[in-house]
Amino acid sequence: MMKLYLIRGLSGSGKTTHAKKVLDLLPLAADDYFYDEDNVYNFDPTQLATAHQECQRYTGSLMSEGTPKVAVTNTFSCRWELEPYLQLAEKYEYEVEVIDLFDGGLTDEELHGRNVHGVPLTTIRAMRERWEHDWESGNPTPPWKR
């Protein structure tokens, strides 16, 4: 059976590390979009929607090719953020495993110190506030379409 791992957690919680060390997979992430040809990270918030679309597109491409195991490590704080991947899994008949790291047992300040993309402390706090622990009961529709 082919499998899609969706690893969710606040910035700095260890999503990428989990994918690499526990699952032995090189994960995909929307953040990948912001690396230039010299592997320098240049975040541009105006490009965030495009980054997520590219991550979804690439995930779908791997799944359409029958890649046996695919891992995606985005924050996925709410159900609607998981939904496009759940739909891809259904389309390509992948089993889904959602791995929820939430905060990895860390404070917001510790997460801020650990995250490799310079996510501001205020953003981490906002993510924590909107976190859907029971994501399966969350609304699958993006807020702007409700």
Rosetta blueprint (number, residue, H / E / L):
1 M L
2 M L
3 K E
4 L E
5 Y E
6 L E
7 I E
8 R E
9 G E
10 L L
11 S L
12 G L
13 S L
14 G L
15 K H
16 T H
17 T H
18 H H
19 A H
20 K H
21 K H
22 V H
23 L L
24 D L
25 L L
26 L L
27 P L
28 L E
29 A L
30 A H
31 D H
32 D H
33 Y H
34 F H
35 Y E
36 D L
37 E L
38 D L
39 N L
40 V L
41 Y E
42 N L
43 F L
44 D L
45 P H
46 T H
47 Q H
48 L H
49 A H
50 T H
51 A H
52 H H
53 Q H
54 E H
55 C H
56 Q H
57 R H
58 Y H
59 T H
60 G H
61 S H
62 L H
63 M H
64 S H
65 E L
66 G L
67 T L
68 P L
69 K E
70 V E
71 A E
72 V E
73 T E
74 N L
75 T L
76 F L
77 S L
78 C L
79 R H
80 W H
81 E H
82 L H
83 E H
84 P H
85 Y H
86 L H
87 Q H
88 L H
89 A H
90 E H
91 K H
92 Y H
93 E L
94 Y L
95 E E
96 V E
97 E E
98 V E
99 I E
100 D E
101 L E
102 F E
103 D L
104 G L
105 G L
106 L L
107 T L
108 D H
109 E H
110 E H
111 L H
112 H H
113 G H
114 R H
115 N L
116 V L
117 H L
118 G L
119 V L
120 P L
121 L H
122 T H
123 T H
124 I H
125 R H
126 A H
127 M H
128 R H
129 E H
130 R H
131 W L
132 E L
133 H L
134 D L
135 W H
136 E H
137 S H
138 G L
139 N L
140 P L
141 T L
142 P L
143 P H
144 W H
145 K H
146 R L
